Amino acid sequence: MAGTRAPKQWSLSKVETITSFEAWRQNLQYTLSLDQNFAAFLVDGFTWLKKTNANPLRGIADDGEAVAEANRRTAAQKCTHLDLMLGQIANYCPIISRNTIIKNSTSINSIWQSIRLHYGFQSTGGHFLDFNSIFLEPDERPEDLFQRLASFIEDNMLRAGGNIHHHGEVPEADEELSPSLENLIVLTWLRLINRDLPNLVKQRYGTELRSKTLASLKPEISQALDSLLDEILDEIHSATDAKVLRASIKDKHFDRSAKKTEVGDSESEDNVNVDNEQVSFLNDNVGPSKLRVVSALRRVSTKQSPYFKAFYKHFPLELTLDTGAEVSMIKASSADYIGVTIKKSNHSALQADGVTPLNIVGECHFTLSRDGIELQLEALVVNDLDVDILAGIPFMSSNDIAIFPSKHKIVIRDKVTVMYGSPNEELNSSNTRVRRTQAFLIRAPSASSVVWPGCYGEYDIPSEIESDCILAVEPHTDASRTKDWPSPQIAQSVAGKIRIVNNTSVPQFIQRNEHFCRVRLTTTIDNAPEAPDNIRDIKTTNYIDSTHTSQFFKQVSVDPDNLLSPDLQTQFNELLRKFSEVFSPNFEGYNGEIGPFEASVNMGPVQPPQRKGRMPQYSKNNLVELQNKFDELECKGVFRKPEDVGISVEYINPSFLVKKASGGFRLVTAFADVGRYSKPQPSLMPDVDSTLRTIAQWKYIIKSDLTSAFYQIPLAKDSMKYCGVATPYRGVRVYTRCAMGMPGSETALEELMCRIVGDFLQKGCVAKLADDLFCGGNTPEELLYNWECVLQSLQKSGICLSPSKTVICPKSITILGWIWSQGSISASTHTE
């Protein structure tokens, strides 16, 4: 173009870098290409001969007839143009002999290689090793370093027709810069700036790096580089060392479940095991081989470490006091469980040998409470710890805690006295205690209160119960209160109080002095009562309803308000008879007809702690009733023995016998602890508003309910180990189906029902909400057709409905506080 001007060309100096050379070469090549007489010689692959007396035309031929006559050149003319071009290159490259460029060159690439050879960065296999010699120069900007690294890599990429072979072959095409190679350049750049920078970037940009490459985040990292380097510098300056004179991996802390001890502190400890009692010897010179194990060794006394319990929010925590620890520690899984903020820490902690380091995750600072006294705790978060919290000297000093081991007493700020352990364990053993099966009512405070979702209420337990004990909490259904809160659960009392969290989605109003729940003492599986003589034999007892399938549908309410003609009533009854199996109480669960489907417990990275299974201390009759519920569900395939499904149970969930509002009992398993360690599963759950909008359009409706909806969904085998239960008399069982409250069960129910009735949901003739199912139409005939399609789909998949909760063509129904009445919907005047 006439208006295009080439940048002013400059000459090479004695000292050049690969970047400056490439800039010079590309600028010169662009300048030369503007002259059409030179352009042909700049094309890759165009070669000529050295200029000698024997080859004055350098092997260049005349243009043929294929070239337009106006552009046609003779060999002599083209050779003249070539000499002029080579002369121009030599003018701007004074460091190379002119003859090397003008007479001895054979292509444009040979000229560039000669210049590279002069500066020492020619393309060879050995030159790539110079990448290891690149460092951040003094006063060099990080961005300049990155450009040097990128230019070096780009310059050393293989070229087609080059002189470098890769596995014996010359590449047929020029090598391109791949994403992985870009990542490697950025990683090297970070490492050369500071060796700790890659780890810090991994931590700070962990979320983005899940879906992006490191190279794509380079601009963001460049902008935040100063703050990242300042953070590393601050960590180096603030790093301190703390020696913990307690062992937590090899030398386990005292645990009341096993007879273990640790005598004093020493840098060398030799352990001897005698009849499952572990005793540590303190002798730097004498090893265990030189010590005789005699019966006198049994007279070495073992004493339990002092401990007490305190609340963090609604979580009860046990603190083990250790006067030999110079810093407090908390187990990482416990810190995750209670949800405290874990900050990065540069502290280091050693075991009692003074050499072995502990695996420090971070540090945390939070406030505990007991008896109205707030206790400040600063602790390191460690992975390997055999107690929940090991409270050291800093904790005891800042909170004014004194220990009196001979009296088994802990005094907090001269106000609160806590007794731990027992001077005579035999008198306090579980075998000598009187087993109480009484249920105690929990009374609300004298002032009315509201417990908001996610919050908790604190309530006093009766004085007849030990102040620190594990209790089974159940809703008080005998009173006028009909709410299901609090849900059945195992709770730890601390200083005569329990804290119950509102895990529902609605606020809970507690009237003053209301008896809103009851508690029972609990017992471990090891101390379970003996089976009575009158308990049923599961092998001979038939829990399956043997009623003929044709009788199941008779409990369905057909046209209770006489809105249908006799002919239509008959058609509905015949349809129910045809699909009578859908209303069978002997459900077998989803049969995989529309594809494999299993619910799963989506566990997080931290596993729930393994604790002894517990059950409420029910009376003998209630224990028998609870066992019968287990046996009935086992016969229906809801429970199985662990060995029958080939798994080992890792967590036991407590089960309760809860009274129904309609009479009788139901089995409820509390999955609260497993739920805290599991991750939520994403799903689009139906909301009340969209369901009401769909139902409001229908003139006629059928309301139904799935029979034990969750029990009809199969559970994945790898999730069963977290869903173990302890039966009163027949040992441990595992869920093989979903259950109410099981993590992921609501999502699984929603997903399964969408697959079964999804087509009808799309057409607008079916609506669902949890386990409630609604079918509608604008005419009775349309309703009959839609209902037949739904029943056919349910029967095909093996899903059962509850006949007693199925109503066909009612005049009006109530749905979550709204009244549907023949194509209209209005708010109910009655508030629950």
N, C-alpha and C positions, 0 to 999 in steps of 0.2 A: 504494500500500500504506500501511496505517496506521502501520507501523513505519519508513517511509522518511523521512529528514530531509535537507533540502537543506543543502549547505555554506553557511556564513555568507557572504553576498555583501558585496563591498567596492566602493568608488567608484573611478572612474578618476581618475588624477592628471594633472598638466600634461605629464609626460614618461612616455611609454609606448613599449614596443617591440612589434613584431608578435607576439612570443611572449606577452608579458603581456596584450596586448589580446585575443588568441584565448582565453587562459585565462579572462579576465573575461567575454567573450561567451558561451563555452560554459557556464560556471558559472551565469550569469544565465539563459540559455535553459533550462537544466535546472531551475532554481528555478521559472521561470514555467510550465513544462510540467506541474508537479505539480498546478496548478489546472486542472481540466477546462474552466473557463470561458475560459481563455487559450489552451489547447492548439490550438484550431482556427486561431488567428491566426499561430501559429508554423510552420505547414506551408509548405514551399516552393511558391510559385505563388499563394498567397492574397494578394489585393490589396484595397485600399480607396481611397476618394477623399480629397482634402484636406478638412478640416473648414471649411466656410464657412456663411454664413447661407442660401445657396441650397441647400446640400447638408448639412443637419444630420445626416442618417443616413449620410453618407459612401458612399452607393451600396450599403449592406448591405440585403438583403431578409429578409423573415420566413422562418422554417423551414417547409418544406412538410410534406405528410402522410407523406413518406418517413422523416421523423425521428420517433422514438417520442414520444408525447404528453408523457411525463414529462420528456423532454429538449428539448422543442420551445421555441424562444425567438422573441420578436418582434424586429424590426429595432432598435427602441429599446433593448431589453434587451441585445442583442449590441453595440450601439454604446457603451452604458455600460460593458460589460466591456472593450471595446477601449480606451476612455479610461483606465480603471483600469490596464490593463497598460502603456499608453504612459507613464502617470504614474510607474509603478514604474521603468521604464527610465530616465526622465529624472532620477529621484531619485539613481540610481547613476552618472549621467553628467553631473556638474555643469559640465563644460567645454563642453557644447553647449547652446545656447538651448533652453528647454523647449518653446517653440512649434515649433521645428524638428522635434522628436520628436512632440509631441502633436497639433499641427494640420497640419503640412506633410508628414508622412511618408505614404507610400502602400503600404508593405509592410515586413515585418521586415528584408528585405535592403536596402531604401533607408536604413533607420536605420544599419545597419552600414556602408554605404558613406559616409554622412555623417560618421561618426566616423573612418573611415579617411582621408577627405579632410582632416579637421582635423589628424591626426597626420602626414600626408604619405606614407602607405603604402597608398594606394588601388590597386586592381587596374587598371593601365593597361599598355599596351605599353612605355611609356617607363620605368615603374617597374622593369621587369626589368633595365634597364641599371644600376640601383643595386647589383646583385649584384657588380659590379666594385669597389665601394667598401667591401666587407666585408674587414676585416683582423683579425689577432689583436691585440686590445687589450692594453695593459700590465696585468700581473697577472691576465689572463683565462685560465681553465683551458681546455685544448684541447677538452674535452668541451663546454664552454659554446659555444665557437666552432662546433663541429659542429652543435649544436642551432640556433644562429642560421642557419647555412647551410641546414639541412634545413627549418626553418620558413619561410625566405624562399622556397625553391623550392615548397614545398607551398602557400604563400599565393598564388603567382603562376601556379599551374596554371589552365588554362581551365575555366570553368564553363558548364554548359548555360544558355542564356538570358541570358548575360552581355552586356556591351557591347563585348567585344573580339572582332574578326574575325580569323580565320586563313585566309589565302589567299582572302579574300572571303566566307567562310562562318563562321557561328556554330556551335560544336560542339553536337551534339545530346545529348551525355552529358558528365558531368564527367570531366575528364582524370584519369588515375590515374598514380601514381608507378611508372615502368617500371624494370626492373633496370639498364638503361644509364644512366638518370638518377640512380639511386642510386650507381652507380660514379662518375659525374661529381662528385657531391657529396663522396664520400670522397676522390677524387683532388684536388679543390680544397682540401679540408681539410688533406691532407698537404702540399700545396704552400705553403699559407699559414703552416703551422707552421715549415717549413724547406724551402727550394727543393731541397735534396739528398735529402730524405726519400723522395720517390717512387722514385728510382733505388735507394735502399737497400732499400726494401720489395720492389721487384721482384727484387732479388738474394737477399734473405733468405727470401722466400716464393715463390720461383720454382716449386718443386715443387707447392705447393698451388694456385698460380694457373693451373696447367695444366688443372685440372678444376673450379675454383671461381671465382666472381666476386670482384672486389675488395671489394664491399660486404659479402659474406658473411664476409670475413676481418676486418672492421672491429673486432669485439670483441677478437680476438687482438692486433691491431695496437695497440689502445688499452692493453691490459695491458703490452705490451712497449715502449710509446712512450718511456719514460724511458731504457731501455737503448739504444734506437736513436738517440736524440738524443745520448747520451753517446758513442756510437761515432763519430758525425759530428764531435763536438767534439774527440775524441782524434785523429782523422785530420787535422783542420785544424792542430792544434798540432804534430803529428809530421811534417808534410809537409816534405820537403827536395827540393832540386833537384840533379841530377847531370848534368853535361855530358859526353857521350861524344864524344870527338874521332875518331870513325870514321863513315864513311858506310855505310849498309846497304841503301839503296833505290836511289838514283840513282847513287851512287858505290859500286859493288860491291867487296866485299873480295876479296883475291886467291884465286882458285880454281885448283887445279892442272889442271883440265880446260880452262881457257881462259887465254890470256896477257893478264892484266890486272894493273895495278899502281896504287898510289896513293902519290905522292911527298909526304911531309911532311903537315903540317896547316895549313890556311889557311881564312880565312872567305870566300874567293872563289876558285873553281877553274874553269878553262876547259878543256874536254876536246877533244882532237883525235884522231881515229881514223886510223891509218895501217896499211894492210894487216892489219886485224883486231887490231892492237895498240893498247891504250888507254893513253894517257899523260896525266897531269894536269899542267897548267901552273900555276905559282904566280906570278901577277902581278896585282896589284890594279888596275893602270892600263892594261895592254895586253890587248886582247881577241884572240881567235883570228884575226880578220880582219886584224890588223896583224902577225901572225907568219907568216913564210914556212916552209912545210913542205919541208925539204930532206933529202937523204939522211943528213946528219949526225945527224938526229933518231934514227936507228936505233942510235946509239951510247949512247943513254940506257939504262942497264942496268935490268933488272927482276929482283927477287929475291923468292923465295917467303917468305911469313911462316912463322915457326917454329911447329911443331905437334907434338903427341904424342898417344898414345892411352892411355886409362885405363878401368877398369871401374867401372860403377855397378850393383851386384848382378851380374846376368849380361849386362848390356848393355855392349858396347864403345862408347865415345864418343871422338870426336876433338876435342881442344881446340886452338884456334888462339890463340896468344899474341899480344897486342897491347900494346906499351908506350905507345901513345898513347891508350888507353882508360882513363878514370877509374872505370869500373864494368864488371863482367862481365855478359855477356848470354847467354841461351840461346834458341834458336828455339822458338816455342810448340809446333810439331808435334813437335819432339824431346822437349820436356818431357812432352807427353801420351803419347808413345811409351814412355818409360821409367817413367811412372807416378809422378813426383815430385809432392809436394803443392805446389800453387800458392796462395800467399796474396795477398790484396789489397795493393796497394802504391800510395803516393801520390808515388813518385819520378817525375820527368820526365827524359827523355833527349833530347838533341839530336844531330843529325848534325854532320858536320865543318864545315858552313857556319855553325853556331852559331844557326841560325834554325829549320830544319825539324825538327819533333818526331818521335820514333819512337812507334809504337803500342805502348804498354806494357800487357800483359795482367795482370801481377802480378809476384811475386818468389818465389824458391825457395831453399832452403838444404839441401844434401845433401853426402854424403861420397863421394869417388871413391877409387880405389886403383890403384896400379901398383907392381909389385915389392915388395909388402908395405908400402908407404908410403901412409898415408891422406892425402888431399888435400881440404881443406875448400873448398867453393865456395858463394859467395853471388852470385846472379845475378838480373838482371831478365829477365822472360819477355817477349819481343817477337815480333810476328807476322812482321816483314820482316827476315830475316837470311840471308845467303848461306852461312853455316857453321853447324854444329850448336851449338858453344859458342865464344864469343869471350871469352877469359880476359884480363882487364885487369890493371892494376897492383895492385889490392887482392888478387887471387888470387895473383899472383907474389910479392908481399911477405909475405903470411901463410903461404905454403908454402915460402918460401926457394928460389925458382926463378931461375936465372941463365941468360942466353942469350949464346951466342957465335956471332954470325951468320957470321963469316968461316970458322969451322970446322964450320958446320951442326950445332951441338951445343947441347943443353939439359942443364943440371945441376940435379938436384933434391936439395936439402938436403945437398949435397956427398957424396952416397952413390950416387946413380943417374945415369948418363949416357945420354942418349937422342940418337941421331943422326937427323936429319930431312933429307928431300930427298936430293940428291946434288950434290957439287961439279961433276961432269961428267955431265949428264943423258943425253948421247948414249951413254956407256958403260953406262948403267943402263936404257936404253930397252927396251921389251918386244920390239922387233924384233931385238935383239942377244942376248937371253937364250937359254939352252939350255932347250928345252921338255922338262920332266921329267914322265913319266907314272907314276911310282912311287907306290904306296900305302904309307903309313906307319902302323904300328900304335901305338895309344895305350895305354900301360900304366897301370893303376890304381896308387895309392900303396901303400906297403908295409904299410899297415894296412887291414883290411876296413872298409867304410863302407856306409851306407844313404842313398840320396838320396830324400827324401820328395817326394810330389807338390807341384809348385810351387816346390820348392827346386832348387838347382844344385850341381854338383860342379866343382871346379877341377882341371885335369890339365895336366901338362907335355907339350909337343910335342917331337918329336925335334930334336936340335941341328942336323940337316942342313937344317932348314926355317928360313927367315927369321923372326925373333922376332915381327915385326908384319906379318901377311899374312892374306889371306882364304882360308879353307880349306873344302873340302867334306867333311862328316862323314857317315860311313855306318856302320851296324851291322856288327860282325865276325861274319858268319854261318858262316865256315869252322870256327870252334872249336865246342866243345860247347855254347856259349851259343846258345839258340834264340830269345831274346827279341827283340822288334822295337825295343827302346830301346838307344841313342838313335835316333830317327827320322832319315832323311836330311835334311840341312839345310846351309845356308851359315853358317859361323861365322868371326868375326874373332879372331885370336890377339893377345894383348897381352903384351909382355915374355916371350914364350916360353910362354904359358899360354892355355888356352881354358877357357871355362866353359860347361857343357852343362846345360840345365835339364830337369828331369823333367816333361814335359808329359802324362804319363799319369795315371791315377787310382789307381795302386798304387805302393807303395814299390819302389825298385830296389836290390837288394843287390849290391854290388860287392865281389868277393873281392880279397884283397891280390895285387898284381902281375898282375892279370888283364888280358888283352888284350881289352877289351870293345868297342872300335870302331877304325876306321881313318880316316885323313884323306888327302886329296889336295889338291894345289894347284889353283887355279881359273884360268880365263882368261875374258876378256870376249868378247862376241859379235864385236867388231871384230877380235879376234885369233884367231877360229875357224880351224881347219885347213882346208886345201883338200880338196874331195871326192875320194876315191880313184876310180880307174878302174872298180873292180869293184862299185861301189854299184848297187843295183837301181834300175830306172826305175819310179817309182810309177805311171806311166800304163800300163805293160805288165805289171807284176807283179800277180798276182791274190791278194789277201790274204783273199778271201771263200771259205769252205769250200764247194766245189761238190758235196759229198756230197748225195745225195738225202735229202730230209727224212725219209723213212721209216726211215733208218738211225740217226737221232740218238738215239732212245729206247733203243737196244740197250745203251748204257752204264749204264742204270739197273739197280740191284741189286734184283731182285724176290724176296722171301721167302728170304733167305739161310739161315735156320734151319729151313726146311720146316715152318712153322706153318700154312700154308694148304693147302687141298685142291687137287688138280690143276685142278679146274674153276675155282676162284677165281684160281689163278695165271694161267690162260688169259684170264680176264676182265680181270685187271690188265694183262696184256701187250697185249690188244686196246685197252684204254683208252689206254695209252701210245702205241700206233700211231696212234690216232685224233687225239691231241693232240701228235703228234710235233714240230710247229713250236714248241711251248713249250720244247723242249729243244735248239733250234738255237743254235749258237755265233755265228751271224750276226745278232745282235740289232740291231733298228732303234730300240729305245727306246719309251717310252710314246707311244701314238698319239692320245691325247686322247679316247678313247671315252667315258669317264665325266665329261668336262668338261675345260676347259683347265687345265693345271697346269705351272708352271715353277719351278725353284729360283732363288733369288736370293742374292747376297752383300749383306747388309745393312750397307753402309758407314756409319761414324759421321760426325760433322761434320768430322773431320780426315782428309784423304786421305793414303795412303801416299806417301813420297817417291819421286820418279822417279830411279832409279839404272840404271846400265848392267847389262844382263843378264849373268849368269855361268853357266858350266858347268864341271863337273869335268874335269880333264885326264886323260881316259881314253886308253888305247892305241887304235890305229887300229881293231883288231878290235871293241873295245867300243863305239867311236863308231859304227861301221857297224851294230852290233847295236842300239844306242840309236835310230839313225835308222830302222831297220826297224820298231821298236816304234811310233815316231811314225807311220810310213807306214801300218802296219796299222790303227791306231786312226783315222787320217784317212780311210781307205777305209770304215770303219764309221760315219763321221759324228761321231766324238768330237771331232776337231779340224777346224778350217777356217782358211783364210787370212783375215786381218782384212778385206781389201778385199772378199772374197766375202760377208761378212755386214754390210758397211757400218759398221765401227767403227774407231777409232784406239786402239791398245793403250796403256794408261797405266802398266802395271806388268808386268814380266817375272818370272815365278817359276822358280826353278831346278828342273831335272829330273834324276833319277838312274836308274842301272841297278842294280837290287838283285837279288841272287841269291835264288831261291826255295828253300825247304827241300826241295821235291820235285825240284829240278833246273830249269835254265833261268833266265831273267831276267824281271823285271817292271819296268814303268815306274812310277816314283814321282815325283810333283811335290810340292815343299815349299811350302805356302801359309802358312807361319808369319808372315811379315811382314804379309801382307794380313789374316790372322786377328787380328793385334793391333789393327788399325784398324777392324775390323768389330764390329758390335753383335750379341750373341747373339739368336737368334730363339726366342721362347717356344714350347714344345711339350711335351706330356705323353708322355715317353719310357717305354717298357715297362721294368719292372725284373725282375731275375732271379727274385725271390720269387714275383711273380704269375704269371710264365711257368711256373715249376716247379709251382705249385699247379694250374694248368690241365692240364698234361701228366700229372701224377700220377693224374688221374681216368680216363685212357684205358687200355683193355686192349690196344689195337692202335695202332700209330703209324707214320707216314711222316715221315722227316726229309729235308729238301731245302735247297737253297741257291740264291739268285739268281745268275745269271751276270753277273759284273762289275756288281753291283747299281747302283752310282753312275753308271756309264756309260749306264744306261738311262733316266736322268732328264734331261729337257731343261733347259737353263740360260737364264735370261732374258737378252735382248739387252743391256740396260743393265748387266749384271754381267760380261759377257764381257771388257770392257776391263781388268778387274782380274785376269783369269785368262789372261794371255798366257804363252807358253813359247817358248824358243829351241831350235830343232832344231839338231843338229850341222852339217848341210849345206844344208838347204832353207829357212833363214830362220825368221821368226817365225810362230807359229800361235796360235790362241785356242781354248780349250775351248768347245764348244757344248753339252756335257753336264756333269753333275756329276763329281766325282772324289773319291777318298778324301782326307780332310784339308781339302777345300775348305770354307770357312766356310758354314754353313747346309746342308751336304749331308746330314748325319745327320737333321736336322729334316725336310728334304724327303723323304728316303726313308721316314721314319716316317709322314709325312702322306700320301704317295702310296699306301703299302701299306694304310693305314687306309681309304682310299677304295675300294681294289680288293677287299680281303677283310674289310672292316669288318663286314658282316652275319654272316660266319662266326665272326669274333672274338666277336660278341655271343652267338651260339648256343653258343660254347664248344667248337667242333669244330676250331678253328685257333688256333695260337699263333705268335708271331713274336718274334724277338730279333735286332735289327740286320738282317743280310741272311739269317739263318737262318729257315726256315719249317717249321712242324710241323703235321701234320694227323693227327687221331686219331678213334677210335671205340671203342665197347664190344663190337662184333661185327665180323667181317670184312666182312659185307655193308654195315654202316653205314659202315665205313672206305672201302669202294669207292665208295659214293654220295657221301660227303663229298669224297673225292679228285677225283671227276669234276666236282663243282661248282667246286672250286678251280681245276682245270685250265681249265675253260670260262671262268672269270672272268679268268684270266691271259692266255689266248689272245685273248680279246676286247680286252684292253687293250694287247696287244703286249709283255708282260713275259715274259722267258725265265728258265728254271731251268737249273741245271748238272746234266746227267745223271750225271756221275761222282760227284757228291756227293749223289745222291738214293738213299735206301734205303727199300724198302717192306717193312713188317712184320718188322723185326729183333726178335730176342728181347730185346735190351738195347742201349741207347745211352748214351753219356756226354755230359752237357750241363753245361759249366762246373763240372766237379768233382763233379757229381751223376750217379748211375747210375739210369736208368729201366729197369725190367724188368717188363713185362706188368702194368701197373697199380699198381706200387709204385715208390717212389723212395728212394734211400739215398745217403749221402755216400760218395764214392770214397776208398779208402785210399791212392790215389796222389796226391801233391801235386805240382803243377807248380812 
